[in-house]
Amino acid sequence: MHVQLWSYNYDPEPTGIGPVSTVLAEGLRDRGHRVDVVAAHPHYPVARWGTRKVPYREERRGISVLRLPLWVGRSTAKERYRQELTFMASQFAALPALGRPDVVVSASPSFPALLPALVNARIRRLPWLVWLQDILPDGAASTGIVESGVVLDMARRLERAAYSEASRIVVPSTVFTKNLRAKGVPEAKLELISNPATRAPRGGKDRAEDQLTRVLSMGNLGFSQGLAPLVEAYERSPAVRQRDIHLVITGSGMAAEDVRERVRSSRLHMLGVVDDNRLEQELTQATIALVSQRYDGTEFNIPSKLMNFMAYGLPILAVVNPRGEVARIVREAGGGWVIDNSDSDAFPAKVSDLADAPDEVKRRGQAARSYAERHFTRSGFTERFERCLEQTLPLARGG
């Protein structure tokens, strides 16, 4: 097959959707397919690659990547709108140069980028697979980025049109399938494929520490992670204060400053965006991984760090909706503990309790790694996606 992957984020971006899209592109290439990527200029989670005002092509590990310019900015809702809309405009401008692959895969987000992809699929009568990583109208409404009104109405209309036009829709969790079924998307269009772990441990370190000493959070620091109240609760906890337990946070995002303002002690470390070697060091030294989500309404994404933490054999302390997908995975794996995200003080209390339970921590870490080896491998992910693409090929308009 000739597969064209449209992905807002791609290598060398170190976190979020970029590494997942890279795994897909390189996995399909390794299975003998031709893969072209259409992506934005690297910008996530921080704009450390400069800017480009015109499109350009590059080759990354044997894959041709067309990079499109965008006006980078994520500090405010207005800047995020501007960034997304400039990428959408760049995609429209690039349509004549994109050729005619056998199938187009659109990763979302970027949500507005679904519009040029929809137009492209109609004009060229291409099979079009939508690969959802976020259900953005729901997510934007839940986090307050988009309020009810004209913008949200337009987003809902684009969402319905994309689901109607798409040949297939790949989702990463059962929560997504339920959401789309409730919106009237036919079951036959939906394909559940869990995201893979995008990192693999470089060594065989046994996590048999005598006591809990280091809790790690990594990735995007957005408001939906709800880290600020957790940090505040951690800092005021007498139980944590009496122990030498460190909370390490890597990454950046819109809520980073809000989190930083709540740091009060040397037990809490905000490292910002770190390079690959430092991240590997933190993953190796950590005893427990923190995965947090805090928002009202529908669960609209599955954090990719969950898969990577489990692949490293880190037991998960999930401060999330106890009825959501992250909680389901952690419970099913036996690879951690679930705390209701409405109770911030329960987080440091649980950390303190686990400091006295090293055997349990070790056992749940082993269970997490075992689950990742069964469900989150790159090879299994690529094979499932390849089968889905093969089933999508006959669905071109007029084919």
Secondary structure, 3 states (H helix, E strand, C coil): CEEEEEECCCCCCCCCHHHHHHHHHHHHHHCCCEEEEEEECCCCCCCCCCCCCCCEEEEECCEEEEEECCCCCCCCHHHHHHHHHHHHHHHHHHHHHCCCCCEEEEEECCCCCHHHHHHHHHHHCCCEEEEECECHHHHHHHHCCCCCCHHHHHHHHHHHHHHHHCCEEEECCHHHHHHHHHCCCCHHHEEECCCCCCCCCCCCCCCCCCCCCEEEECCCCCHHHCHHHHHHHHHHCHHHHCCCCEEEEECCCCCHHHHHCCCCCCCEEEEECCCHHHHHHHHHHCCEEEEECCCCCCCCECCCHHHHHHHCCCCEEEEECCCCHHHHHHHHHCCEEEEECCCCCHHHHHHHHHCCCHHHHHHHHHHHHHHHHHHCCHHHHHHHHHHHHHHHHHHCCCC
